[in-house]
Amino acid sequence: MDMQGKYFLSTSSHELSPKLEISEFEYNKIVNARKTLSAALNIEETYDLVLGNFLDLEKEMLLLTLDKIFDHRFDYKKAYDVLSSINRKFTNFVLSAKNYTELIDSMTSKSANNKEGIKATVKAIRAKHYTENSDYRFMEALRNHLSHFGGAVHLILNPDKWLTDEKNQAKNLVFNMCVYALKERLAENEKFKKTVYDELPEKVDLKKAARSYVGAISNIHEQVRNITKTATTEARLTIETHLESYKKMTDGDSFIVGAYSDTAYQTDEAPTLLLLEWDDVRLELLKRNQSVSNMEKRHITSAIVNE
């Protein structure tokens, strides 16, 4: 059959593989579906990186707090090691989070219809968080400070205390760690955003700020998922439908099926592959990375529960 100027599905394994003719409309729909799913996966991967770095920060603070139970020593070397360790984790989190907020408008527009309208919508969502959340404003400003000036963790305190019962008798010794940025140290950076700097307290609670920031990002991401849901669902269905059509023609064989134009096929140009394995990863990330929009209200305890 003369396929010149036509479009078709085929496996990439051999030139004699069966070819299923499709229309130009179907071909373009497959190409766009693949782009939509790739963009949606990029969104989830970027969000996953933010959450991963946030968890690394929280885990580091928990481990260092746990270590205090057994090791009460203090010297400048240990103080430096603790400060440096938290600074690294905190910096990784802030940089990945700011990367997310800077790119999410554009990334979302690539995985949904009405690109410019979607970009404006997501930008407005971010702007609302910036306007209403002082922690969000601070963390956004902190990115440039970390990139061009220095660390943000300046002070670590250990507010360990005994909890008492109704008779004011010591009951439980609670270990904790407070992590602060100092306003006077941030002032050394003359390029720190003035409007944000002016509203800062003398000590900025970085644990609270980080949790509030990741909560805001989680809320943004939740809305992004809702915005892109229709387009990504339709895109996956497009791939699934054409794979199923090819399977029926080949008695179930659909190994590495691609969408080709005949001209591109003759010149060995790469096809648009109808693969869903990577999109399965996206779906798994959707299930795993649930919303934590109220993260500043959450904390972990290992207290013994008396039932």
C-alpha positions in Angstrom: 0.0 0.0 0.0 1.3 3.5 -0.9 1.7 5.3 2.4 3.3 8.5 0.8 1.9 11.6 2.4 0.0 9.5 5.0 0.3 8.9 8.7 0.4 5.6 10.5 1.2 3.6 13.6 3.9 1.0 13.5 6.5 -0.6 15.8 10.0 0.8 15.5 11.6 -2.7 15.4 11.4 -3.5 11.7 10.4 -1.8 8.4 8.1 -4.7 7.6 6.1 -4.3 10.9 2.4 -3.9 10.4 1.2 -0.3 9.7 -2.1 1.1 10.9 -3.1 4.1 8.8 -4.4 7.1 10.8 -5.5 10.6 9.8 -3.5 13.7 10.0 -5.9 14.9 12.7 -5.2 11.7 14.7 -1.5 12.0 14.2 -1.4 15.6 15.5 -3.6 14.6 18.4 -1.2 11.8 19.4 1.8 14.2 19.2 0.0 16.8 21.3 -1.1 14.1 23.8 2.5 13.0 24.3 3.6 16.6 24.9 0.8 17.2 27.4 1.7 14.1 29.4 5.4 14.9 29.3 4.7 18.4 30.6 2.4 16.9 33.3 5.1 14.5 34.4 7.6 17.4 34.6 5.2 19.2 36.9 5.0 16.2 39.3 8.7 15.6 39.2 9.4 19.3 40.2 6.9 19.1 43.0 8.3 15.8 44.2 11.8 17.4 44.4 10.4 20.1 46.6 8.7 17.6 48.9 11.8 15.5 49.0 14.1 18.4 50.0 11.5 19.5 52.6 11.4 16.0 54.1 15.3 15.9 54.1 15.2 19.2 56.1 12.7 17.9 58.6 14.4 14.5 59.0 17.8 16.3 59.7 16.3 18.4 62.4 14.5 15.4 64.0 17.7 13.3 63.9 19.8 16.1 65.5 17.1 16.6 68.1 17.1 12.8 68.8 20.9 12.9 69.1 20.6 15.4 72.0 18.9 12.9 74.2 22.2 11.0 74.5 24.9 13.5 73.7 24.8 16.7 75.8 28.3 17.8 74.9 28.7 21.3 73.4 31.7 22.8 71.7 32.2 25.1 68.7 33.0 22.2 66.4 29.7 20.5 67.2 27.8 23.8 66.9 29.3 24.4 63.5 28.5 20.9 62.3 24.8 21.2 63.4 24.5 24.7 61.8 26.2 23.7 58.6 24.1 20.5 58.3 20.8 22.3 58.7 21.9 25.2 56.4 22.6 22.7 53.6 19.2 21.0 53.9 17.4 24.3 54.2 19.2 25.8 51.2 18.4 22.8 49.0 14.7 23.1 50.0 14.5 26.8 49.3 16.2 26.6 45.9 14.0 23.7 44.7 10.9 25.4 46.0 11.6 28.8 44.4 12.4 26.9 41.2 8.9 25.4 41.4 7.2 28.7 41.9 9.1 30.4 39.1 8.4 27.7 36.6 4.9 26.4 37.5 3.0 29.0 35.3 4.8 28.0 32.2 4.8 24.2 33.0 1.1 24.2 33.6 0.4 26.1 30.4 2.1 23.2 28.5 -0.1 20.6 29.9 -3.5 22.3 29.5 -5.6 24.0 26.9 -5.8 27.8 26.6 -2.1 28.2 27.4 -2.1 32.0 28.0 -5.2 31.9 30.0 -3.9 29.0 32.2 -0.6 30.8 32.7 -2.4 33.9 33.9 -4.6 31.8 36.2 -1.7 30.1 37.9 0.2 33.4 38.2 -2.8 34.8 40.0 -2.9 31.9 42.4 0.7 32.5 43.3 0.2 36.2 43.7 -2.6 35.5 46.2 -0.3 33.5 48.4 2.4 36.1 48.1 0.0 38.8 49.2 -1.6 36.9 52.0 1.3 35.0 53.5 4.4 36.7 55.0 6.3 33.4 55.3 5.8 32.9 51.5 7.1 36.4 50.8 10.1 35.8 53.1 11.0 32.5 51.5 10.7 33.8 48.0 13.1 36.7 48.9 15.5 34.3 50.6 16.2 32.5 47.4 18.3 35.4 46.0 20.0 35.8 49.4 21.0 32.1 49.4 22.2 32.2 45.8 24.2 35.4 45.9 25.1 36.2 49.5 25.2 33.4 52.1 23.3 31.0 54.4 20.1 31.8 56.2 20.4 29.6 59.3 22.1 31.9 61.9 20.9 30.6 65.3 19.8 27.3 66.7 18.3 27.0 70.2 17.3 24.0 72.2 14.1 24.8 74.2 14.0 21.5 75.9 11.6 21.5 78.9 9.8 19.3 81.4 6.1 19.0 81.1 4.3 18.8 84.4 1.1 17.2 85.6 -1.8 18.7 87.5 0.3 18.6 90.7 3.1 20.5 89.0 5.3 17.4 89.2 7.7 16.7 86.3 6.2 14.2 83.9 7.9 14.3 80.5 11.1 15.8 79.3 10.5 17.1 75.8 13.4 17.8 73.4 13.1 20.3 70.6 15.1 22.4 68.3 14.5 26.0 67.1 16.1 27.3 63.9 16.3 31.0 63.2 17.4 33.6 60.7 18.5 36.8 62.3 17.3 40.1 60.8 20.6 41.8 61.7 22.5 39.2 59.7 20.2 39.5 56.7 20.8 43.3 56.8 24.4 42.6 55.8 23.0 41.8 52.3 22.2 45.2 50.9 20.2 43.7 48.1 17.8 41.8 50.3 14.3 42.8 49.2 13.5 45.9 51.3 9.7 45.5 51.5 10.1 42.0 52.8 13.0 42.9 55.2 11.0 45.7 56.8 8.3 43.4 57.9 10.6 40.8 59.5 10.8 40.2 63.2 14.3 40.2 64.8 14.3 36.4 64.7 12.6 34.5 61.9 11.5 31.0 62.8 12.7 29.0 59.8 10.9 25.8 60.8 7.6 27.7 60.7 8.5 29.6 57.5 9.5 26.4 55.7 6.3 24.6 56.7 4.1 27.5 55.8 5.9 27.8 52.4 5.6 24.2 51.5 2.0 24.3 52.5 1.4 27.2 50.1 3.2 25.4 47.3 1.1 22.3 48.0 -2.0 24.4 47.7 -0.8 25.8 44.4 0.0 22.3 43.2 -3.4 21.0 44.2 -5.0 23.7 42.1 -2.6 23.0 39.2 -3.7 19.4 39.2 -7.3 20.4 39.0 -6.6 22.8 36.1 -4.7 20.1 34.1 -6.8 17.1 35.0 -9.1 17.3 31.9 -6.3 17.7 29.4 -4.1 15.0 30.9 -7.0 12.6 31.2 -7.9 13.2 27.5 -4.2 12.9 26.5 -3.8 9.5 28.2 -7.0 8.3 26.7 -5.8 9.3 23.2 -2.6 7.2 23.7 -4.5 4.2 25.2 -7.2 4.2 22.4 -4.6 4.2 19.6 -2.5 1.5 21.3 -5.6 -0.6 21.7 -6.4 -0.2 18.0 -2.9 -1.3 17.0 -3.2 -4.3 19.3 -6.4 -5.4 17.6 -4.7 -5.3 14.2 -1.6 -7.2 15.4 -3.3 -9.8 17.7 -2.1 -8.0 20.9 1.5 -7.0 19.8 2.0 -3.3 20.7 5.7 -3.3 21.7 7.2 0.2 21.1 4.5 1.6 18.9 5.2 4.9 17.3 3.1 7.5 15.4 4.8 8.2 12.0 4.4 10.4 9.1 5.5 8.5 5.9 8.1 11.2 5.1 9.7 11.0 8.5 9.6 7.2 8.4 11.5 7.1 5.2 14.2 9.4 6.6 14.5 7.5 9.9 13.3 10.5 11.9 12.2 9.6 15.5 8.5 8.9 15.8 6.2 10.0 18.6 6.2 6.9 20.8 3.0 5.7 22.3 4.4 4.8 25.7 2.5 5.0 29.0 5.1 3.7 31.4 6.4 7.1 32.2 2.9 8.4 32.6 2.3 5.6 35.1 5.1 7.2 37.1 3.1 10.5 37.0 0.0 8.7 38.3 2.0 7.1 41.1 3.3 10.6 42.1 -0.3 11.9 42.1 -1.2 9.2 44.6 1.9 9.5 46.8 2.3 13.2 47.1 -0.9 14.2 48.8 -1.9 17.8 49.7 -0.2 19.3 52.8 -1.6 22.8 52.4 -1.9 23.2 56.2 1.7 22.0 56.9 2.4 24.7 59.5 -0.3 23.1 61.7 1.4 19.7 61.6 4.3 18.2 63.6 5.6 14.9 64.7 5.7 13.5 68.2 7.0 10.3 69.6 5.2 10.8 73.0 3.9 7.6 74.6 0.1 7.5 74.4 -1.7 6.3 77.5 -4.9 4.6 76.4 
